[in-house]
Amino acid sequence: MFRQKRVPKAGCFFKGVRITGLLFKIAGALMLLGGLLGFILTFIKSAPDLLEGFRYIDQQFAQLVITLIFTYLGVFIVLGCTGLLSFGLGFLLDRVATDRPDSIPQTSIDNPDASI
């Protein structure tokens, strides 16, 4: 049995909710992608400094460098998590603005001979 696509609810309010959901999905996907790319590029760029800091971990300046690098990487993790939440909120809004299709078509309920 095939899964039937959800049907949009009627009305301007639900159309606005669906458009808002679409915009949340786009913004969430872009934030998620930006967070992932930013994390990867920043990690690649700061990897030599991070390794140097771990080599001299007993010095206070090395601890400061390691803390700053992890804080900077944490910004991209927070951005990615925010994007994931926004993406999920977009799907939730899209689900609120649509109805599940009926399992029995309306024509077969009204006219039993029309189904076969």
C-alpha positions in Angstrom: 0.0 0.0 0.0 1.3 3.4 -1.0 1.6 6.3 1.5 -0.7 9.1 0.5 0.5 12.7 0.6 -0.9 15.0 3.2 -3.6 17.5 1.9 -3.3 21.2 2.8 -6.0 22.7 5.0 -8.1 25.4 3.5 -7.8 29.0 4.5 -5.3 31.9 4.4 -4.1 31.2 8.0 -3.0 27.7 7.2 -1.4 28.8 3.9 0.6 31.3 6.0 1.6 28.6 8.4 2.8 26.4 5.5 4.8 29.3 4.1 6.3 30.0 7.5 7.2 26.3 7.8 8.9 26.4 4.5 10.9 29.4 5.4 11.9 27.8 8.7 13.1 24.7 6.8 15.2 26.8 4.4 16.7 28.9 7.2 17.3 25.8 9.3 19.0 23.9 6.5 21.2 27.0 5.8 22.2 27.4 9.4 22.9 23.6 9.7 25.1 23.7 6.6 26.8 26.9 7.8 27.5 25.5 11.2 28.9 22.2 9.7 31.1 24.0 7.2 32.3 26.6 9.7 33.2 23.9 12.2 35.1 21.8 9.7 37.0 24.8 8.2 37.8 26.3 11.6 39.0 23.0 12.9 41.2 22.5 9.9 42.6 26.0 10.2 43.2 25.8 14.0 44.4 22.2 14.2 48.2 23.1 14.2 47.6 25.6 17.0 45.5 23.1 18.9 48.2 20.4 18.7 50.9 22.9 19.7 48.7 23.9 22.7 48.3 20.3 23.7 52.1 19.8 23.5 52.7 22.6 26.1 49.5 22.1 28.1 51.3 23.0 31.4 51.8 26.6 30.3 49.1 29.1 30.9 49.2 30.6 27.4 48.6 27.2 25.9 45.6 26.7 28.0 44.2 30.0 26.9 44.7 29.1 23.2 43.0 25.8 23.7 40.1 27.4 25.5 39.7 30.1 22.8 39.8 27.5 20.0 37.2 25.3 21.7 35.0 28.3 22.4 35.2 29.4 18.7 34.3 25.8 17.6 31.5 25.8 20.1 29.9 28.8 18.3 29.5 26.6 15.2 28.1 23.7 17.2 25.4 26.0 18.7 24.7 27.4 15.2 24.2 23.8 13.9 21.9 22.9 16.8 19.9 26.0 16.3 19.6 25.1 12.6 18.5 21.6 13.5 15.8 23.0 15.8 14.6 25.5 13.1 14.5 22.7 10.5 12.4 20.5 12.8 10.1 23.5 13.6 9.5 23.9 9.9 8.4 20.3 9.5 6.2 20.7 12.6 4.5 23.8 11.1 4.0 22.0 7.8 2.4 19.1 9.5 0.0 21.4 11.5 -1.2 23.1 8.3 -2.0 19.8 6.5 -4.6 17.1 7.0 -4.2 13.3 6.7 -6.0 12.0 3.7 -9.0 9.7 4.4 -8.4 6.0 4.0 -11.7 5.6 2.2 -12.4 8.0 -0.7 -15.5 10.2 -0.3 -17.0 9.0 -3.6 -17.2 5.4 -2.4 -19.0 6.4 0.8 -21.6 8.4 -1.2 -22.0 5.9 -4.0 -21.1 2.3 -3.1 -21.4 1.1 -6.8 -18.9 3.7 -8.0 -15.9 2.0 -6.3 -16.0 -1.2 -8.3 
